[in-house]
């Protein structure tokens, strides 16, 4: 009997332990019920078990739970909470539609749906597109990159430009991804506008530090911009007519609930409007400027396990001018064109292997090209001389990558993958053709290649795991291993990544992160404005990859039940193998680019970022303050001493607020303040030794590099939206004022003259002269949505 | 490129505002500026002036009554006197120099110590290089047309085994134009790498080539030049190779870069700090040693 009891007890123990160990996985996709758009960052929680997860970039979630009955709860701000009872006895696949509370008037929130306190990573900010579209904007053109500049730790460059500088890093140290494809020049009109059409964008996320292992290739930030997929339920569109540009976005199903597309286009029309005036003022000569953007995306749901996306972006800036002069026996025709633009495309395949393993395979293409074209035809007597000059530079990428999400259990979220990119760099070539019909022996038809084309392979693999140790402690640990090869030179790299979060209580958390990064391609830039003449070049035998190490620590707090979120973050970053143009060199130096750069530069930056945001209520927005230092050192610059980085900005303040007065009227205000940029300004002058070919009366002496500060930059922008429902949709009139108190912010400063009297007895005084760009600028835009 | 500047200027013109601002720059304490290039075949002279602050609109004047001591290999050679180039321009500051009636010698080190009551004392040092003999191997007439003739000359010299710096010139000497520089073309790797032109079918074109011996240190160096010329005067033709001190070479390179960077608007490179070897001051004390060879142009 005892043996029977013993055996029975053993049997119970065995079966009960098996029952306790029984787990199953629930997985699926979360999408917007109205449009079918997959949703990123949706909370998927089982409160009874204190377990949860969030949807990934493709709206996929997976959570492994013990067999039991519970409620699966999904939440996302602006959408109605969704609860579904589950009796988990086997693996389940549940796709969930979330219903928006209001299509137009969703409450805006700044960061991702996972609370800032609970998120493992620090240094990450999600910016809702709706927030971007509600901000006052220059000439009424909402701009993703200008919105990014309002975040702590992100500096803008010169007045009005879209370039951004993150934690003391340069403009090339930001990886800008549009649907996973790098964009190499994200600026229109010398940086006054970015290439991103906010109407076509679903998601914007900026990572400034604590980089997970899946990211690599840039030192300072990753800006992920995801395009909308297109409404799979019904056709719709939106557009706007503004002062300088108009845009339209159309989307709809190709096959309902299975395939959809979205097309978005924007073009300026300054050239069309100004053309009659230019022709009238210049005896028929033509000239102008325009830019355009075109985004298109198609997505096709092959099955519950497979989905295909194809997206493409193309955009161009074009300056053009033509002059014609006629004389008695001769004529002269001259044409000039200057342009730059991007073409990017990606083909992605999402595949669900099983409930725990999700994959995304992407083929990418990206090209950036800048070119100048000049032609002249001069006819005299019976002869015709022709001259043609063309300069071009650019970069082209072909790439493939595979990313996997594996969720074995709620305590581990594993990501791994690999990538290979084939780069082609053409850093500068001139084609020259000159034909003199009278002097044929002097004809020229040649190409000057100042920098040879270079080809490189850029490959990496990565592995990261988001680990939940217990209710308080979570960490993301990973490794990013890369190999960059150009010619016979190879640069391998192992880059550890770590970030951790300790939940002090429900409202407080402390975070820490460490990341090593390597950047294998560089941007040669010495322009004070966002000129398209910046050149992308690879690491070579002479020029090594840039490297960085960054450590960051943060305290985060939520206040008033999540209405306010507060973050205080400190960082320290070192950079090595930086490059910069030698003194006096620029893209116009007709030399191999490697001869024009200083190498082995060092960089250091550190600072404190304070970020207070209000996420809910009629008034929302944020206040950001950054206190930072950024410096550089090169052997042959500033006598080898450390000097302030050009964009070293001691204090940076951003206040962004919007208030919803009613369903039909809301206002926004933005105020920014920044310490003036550091410049190299003459301190003195003296006489030169007379040398052949040098015609100078005096030489300027500059003292310390970047030793002078321009005056502080500050600006107030105001905007208001007036909505009205129309029979066929909603129309919104947006009025705004850029630089409302007409501050003359510095664009650049030079040593000039001030004349006291223009008469014979007049004299001039040497003074510092400041050029400012944008005075107070009102704008009005007509928006429609149907 | 000027078209780009012009177009961009147009845009800024329509939108920009240009005002005078108070800029906080360090107060500049004027220092002595010394410009002196020693030459084997000339007595030693130095122009001494002063610097001025960036916003000082006054002209820069010669510094009179300075004590300029000259040393050769550490031994005091003497004190320079202040003289005017031309007595009829003695009231013009730019005509003054300090001079010492002594011609420098190759392979010696020369230094100045300059003191003036109104400025901090300055010191500078330079080494007089050895000149190298030029051997012209041939001068060939390549082509003749109505306006000019094309010539090619081939010459060589032997470089010493240490860091050497050279300046090459081609000159026409006639009664009316005793020192007329002639532009020439060369695809020589040392010349074009120093100037900064890619050696891929491109060539240097100019009247004065500055280069170092990095590619041929301690070896025999042959150079081929081509030039187009039509002489309307009876003239002699001279190939001039000047050995220059490293400091002078660096000065000329930085001065040229500084000059080329002027008036480039937003397309300018970073400002170029002109090199100086004057301690506590500005300017240059350089040295040059020239050897030249005459040749005849073939008919």
Interface residues (C-beta under 8 A of the other chain):
Chain A: X190 X287 X289 X319 X321 X336 X338 X372 X374 X446 X448 X449 X450 X451 X526 X527 X528 X529 X531 X533 X580 X581 X582 X583 X584 X585 X586 X588 X589 X590 X591 X592 X595 X596 X637 X680 X681 X682 X683 X684 X685 X686 X687 X688 X689 X691 X692 X693 X694 X695 X696 X698 X699 X700 X701 X702 X703 X705 X707 X708 X709 X710 X711 X744 X746 X747 X748 X749 X751 X754 X763 X764 X765 X766 X767 X768 X769 X770 X771 X772 X773 X774 X775
Chain B: X1 X3 X4 X7 X8 X11 X12 X15 X16 X17 X18 X19 X20 X21 X22 X23 X24 X25 X26 X28 X30 X33 X35 X36 X37 X47 X49 X50 X51 X52 X53 X54 X55 X56 X57 X60 X181 X193 X196 X197 X198 X200 X201 X202 X206 X207 X208 X251 X252 X254 X255 X256 X257 X258 X259 X260 X261 X262 X264 X266 X267 X268 X269 X270 X271 X272 X273 X274 X282 X283 X284 X286
